C-alpha cells in the first residue's frame, strides 16, 4: 500500500517513525566508523538510532488512530527526549522537540508550516548546545531549513502553488526533499569546516544521520514507502529481510564508502586536548573522561501555587544547567522543556518505558563530558532547587573509550530488524556490564571498570525502564547486571523479555543488593577474561562470598572518644568473624576520618587488607564488606545496625 497526501498527517508521522528506525538501523555501523567528533568513540550512529527508536516506541500501536500530526510529533519527541543517548542523540531529540513544538497544534501539516517547523527544529537544536561549532549536525539542520524555505519560495514563484495552503499536492514533498538535499550538501562540506574531520578524511556522522532521517520523512510524506510481506517495517523488525534499503540510505552508504578513515588518520585524545595555557580549539571536543547524562523530570510538579513557581522556573533551568555543566566539563548539551498541553492531552505510551509524566509536565535531558561525574550530578541536583516537585532521573555514567582506529566492522543481520544490540557479534565477544549504585563516589571507578553505571537515589525503587536502557547501552548480546537492589523474579523476567526484543540474547541479573556487593562483583569480574561465562561466574561467586554489614555512626563521635561506637564495632566484628582477605569500607561524607583509621587498624589485626571508599552521600553511615580468600567457601551475611 502507498499513500500520497502531500501533507504530513498522523499516519505519515507513524510511517516516518518506522522508516527512520529502519534507515538509521541500516547506516548505524557505518556512521559509527566515521565518528571522530566530539569524541572518537564510534557511537554516533548507534546513539542516533537508539534515540529515534525510543521516540518511535512512544507512538501508539494503532498509528495514532485519530491523532493528528502535531500530537504524534509530540509523542515522538517526548520518547526521544527521555531515551536520548550521547551527544548526537541528545541534539537529535531537541531537533524533534523543536519540530513538535512548532507543529503541535496542526492535525495536518502543509508545506508552509512544515518549512517553518524545520526552521524551528534547527534553531531549537542549536540553542541547546553550549558552544555550537560548524561542520556538524547543527550546520546540516540549518542548511536543511534554508533549503526548505527556498523550495517554498520557488514554488510560489513558478506558479505551482495551489489555491489553498497546501501549496499543491506535492508541496510538502518538495519542501522535505529540498531539506534533505540541503542537509546532504552540508554534510559533504563538513570536512572543510571542521579540522578534525579533515585530518581523519571523513564527513560528519551526525550530519549524515540527519540526512538519512530527512530522506525517511520525504518518503513518508510522499507515500513512497515499500511494504514488507507483513506490513510496513516497524520497530520490531517484521518483514525486514524482504524490504530493500531506501534509496537515500544507499546513497549515503555509497558516499561513506569512499571516506572510511584510515587507522592512522583518526584523531586521538591529544588532537582535542587544550594547548598549554590555552583552551581547546573546539567547543564540543569531549576532553572529559566520562560521559554523564541525566533527566530532570518536572512532570510531577504540584497543581497549586507551587506549580506556578515551577512553571516560572522552567525558562531558566536549561540556562542554569548549561552554565553549571560548562564549569565542570565540555560537550555540554541541555535539551527539553515543556511540550504544549494542547497537543499532548494524554500520557503517551512511552510512559511504560520511563517517559515520566503526561500532559502538563516538563522534561530536560542533560549531557556533559567531564573528569568529575560527581560534580556534574551535583549541578543537576542544584538546578532542582527552584523547581518544586522536580526530580533527577536516569543518571547514567559511562567511561569514554576512544578508538585509535576505525570502529570494528560488524556485519548487519537483515533478519534482526530494529534491534538495539550489535548484530553479527563475533564469538567470544566481551560480556557487557551494568552497575547500579546509590553512592556517587563510586560511579567513576565503576565506569572505569567498563560498566554502564546507573546512579539511584538511596531508598528509591529501581527505575526498570532506565535499567532497560542501560542494558541496551552496554552494546552487547550478553549483559551482566549488578542491580544494587533486591529485584523480584517477576521484574527480572520482564526485563529479560524486554531486552531480548532489543537483541540482548543473554541477561544475567545477579543477587547484588547493596553497593558493596556491586563493588565486589565488578572487581572480581575484572580478574578474568571479559568474554564468556568466566566473567559472570567470577562476579556471582563474589556476591555469594562477601559478608556485608551497615551501621550508623553517632553524630557526636570523634577520635577523642577512643573506642569505636557500639553499632560500628558490632557490625565490624560480624563481617570479620570469618576468614577475610579484603575489607572494603564505604563511608558517607560525615564519617570522621579517625573512625576509618581505627577500622583499618582493626582489619589489619584480622589479616584483612582495608580498602577505604567514600560514598559521596551526605550522612554518617558506614558499610563493611569482607571478602574471604579465594579458596574459602560461601559465608554470606547482610546486617544493618
ABEGO torsion letter per residue (X at the ends): XBBBAGBBBAAAAAAAAAAAAAAAAAAAAAAAAABAOABBAGAAAAAAAAAAAAAAAABBAAGGEABBAAAAAAAAAAAAAAABBEAAAAAAAAAAAAAAAAAAABABBBAAAAAAAAAAAAAAAAAABABBBBGBAAAAAAAAAAAAAAAAAAAAAAGABBABAAGEAAAAAAAAAAAAAAAAAAAAAAAAABAAAAAAGBBBAAAAAAAAAAAAAAAAAAGABBBBAAEBBBAAGBGAAABBBBAAAAAAAAAAAAABBBAAABBBAAAABBBBGBBBABAAAGABABBBBBBBBAAABBABAAAAAAAAAAAAAAAAAAAAAAAABBGBBBBEEBBBAAABABBBAAAAAGBBEBAABBBBBBBBBBABAAAAAAAAAAAAAABBGBBBBGBBBBBBBBBABBBBBBBBBAAAEBBABBBGBBBGBBBBBBBBBABAAAAAAAAAAGBBBBBBBBGBBBBAAAAAAAAAAAGBABBBBBAGBBBBAAAAAAAAAAAAAAGBABBBBBBBABAAAAAAAAAAAAABBABEAAAAAAAAAAAAABBBBBBBBBAABBAAAGBBBAAAAAAAAAAAABBBABBBBBBBAABBAAAAAAAAAAAAAAGBBBBBBBAGBBEABBBBBBBBBAABBBBBBBBBX
